[in-house]
Amino acid sequence: MIHFFKNSIAAIKLPDKFTYPFHYTPHPLCIIATKEVQAYLASQSQWQKELQQGKMFGVLIVQTPENKIGYLAAFSGTLASKSHHPFFVPPIYDLLQPQGFFKIEEEHISAINVRIKKTQNDPHYIDLLRQIEKETMQSQQELTEAKEFFKSAKKNREIRRKTGVPDAKELAAMIRESQFQKAELKRMEKMWKEKIASLQAEADTFITKIETMKIERKKRSATLQRKLFEQFQILNARGETKDLCRIFAQTIQKFPPAGAGECAAPKLLQYAYKHQLKPIAMAEFWWGDSPKAEIRHHGYYYPACKGKCEPILKHMLQGLEVEENPLLKKHYHEIPLEIVYEDNYLVVVNKPAGMLSVPGKGEIDSVYQHIKTLYPDATGPLIVHRLDMATSGVLLIAKNKKVHQHLQAQFKNRMIKKRYIALLDGKIPSKEGTITLPLRMNPLDRPRQIVDHEHGKTAITLYRVLNEQEGRTLIAFYPLTGRTHQLRVHAAHPEGLHCPIRGDELYGRKADRLYLHAESLEFVHPITKKIIFVEKKSNF
């Protein structure tokens, strides 16, 4: 299962610590191993159709007890409907084994699904539902017509009472007519109610049967999931074992999500620990087309997912010396923040790439901390809007709460004009246009955003190409909304420009920085009511 490199790697220095899997630059050995795996994938003609649809793969550089260096390879989920392939490490638990409890119970659940569908499609049940719908509509129509008729009759009686001089006999007749019409309406309502109730009672026997089967299916599925997750006995470098239920019990979701333990990274580490192989470095890459919602580019490296893998890897990496999360390192910028504009009420600064807008986890520098030091008497939240940590450019700050509220209202009402400059990895066919892709958070891989046409929030970006050179595109973005990662997703997604911003390690490929710069802002001054335009040109 272990693969040894085809060419000599003696000149390549091993890393001092293991890869931090959620934010990394692939080690040279991982890059060589990845190329060998990709060459193997390209040679497997029987998989090409499935691989074209896209799949995540991983490599793990390992050291044998004899100090030989090699690598392991894995795929996430299944490949060609199988969990086992000779070139790749096996799953932690093979849920596809024919005689295993999972397959047997899955067949029971499938049989319930067949019975549910059969009951739902029963001709008599379908006919009952149609009759109920038909009778309900007819009852509503007839009762509405009767009410209108009786209402008209009542109005006529009132006119006769006011304009005529009805005698006692005529008044008594009008009272009897009124009483008869009220009784007739109640009789009609009762008749329709009983008729529909009779049909509904017959339909309810089918509904009860279906709901009973659904409850059984849900109960069986939950029991199966728990039993399945208990089979995933996850090792760590200390030799300790925990099942997935215990691992996820300490998380917010409390229970493992579907597919937990089936990603490439846990498979690789599990095999290494079981076979006394020391993990040295790891990398994961995407092969094939991008999924519809997420953004994945063929051949690009990606960090491990947060929702499924973070709790598992947190356990599995215990006992290894792991690189520090680079995002949690201390980043103290000794150079003062550049002031682009300032008056008695607000200030605009040029935020450097790599600095947070507001304090986050760890001891990371932020614009807020700088501003608090510069203006100790300023009140209110100060920061009016935010830029991603990796994005540079103009950031608007209010010196008091009233100004802050006024400026935020302008952002909310889309009154503030924003212009961003970005350098894209590649060329796009159109010189200008509009991107409208709704976005929402990916709960299993925060902070990554996904496109969701059903549940996503509206996100609109105008763009105009400024220049093209050496296979890259310099572009201006004019966002009309302010969704998290909006420009990054709109640039990288296949339904957008399909051309990621250079240096975007979440949606594209890592570089020396994210080439996204907030170049200008135009807004109404909350106090003077004058139009304020501020600009800071990018250096790319």
Buried (B, 14 or more C-beta within 10 A) or exposed (E): EBBEBEEEBEEBEEBEEBBBBBBBBBBBBBBBBBEBBBEEBEEBEEBEEBBEEBBBBBBBBBBBEEEEBBBBBBBBEBBEEEBEBEBBBBBBBBBBEEEBEBEEBBEEBEEBEEBBEEBBEEEEBEEBBEBBEEBBEEBEEEBEEBBEEBEEBBEEBEEBEEEEEBEEEEEEEBEEBBEEBEEEBEEBBEEBEEBBEEBBEBBEEBBEBBEEBEEBBEEBBEEBBBEBBEBBEBBBBEEEEBBBBBBBBEBEEEBBBEEBBBBBBBBBBBBBBEBEBBBBBBBBBBBBBBBEBBBBBBEBBBBBBBBBBBBBBBBBBEEBEBBEBEBBEEBEEEEEBEEBBBEEBBBBBBBBBBBBBEBEEEEBBBBBBBBEEBBEEBEBBBBBBBBBBBBBBBBBBBBBEBBBBBBBEBBEEEEBBBBBBBBBBBEBEEEEBEBEBBBBBBEBBEEBBBBBEEEBBEBBBBBEBEEBEEEBBBBBBBBBBBBBBBBBBBBBBBBBBBBBBBBBBBBBBBBEBBBBBBBBBBBBBBEEEEEBEBBBEBEB
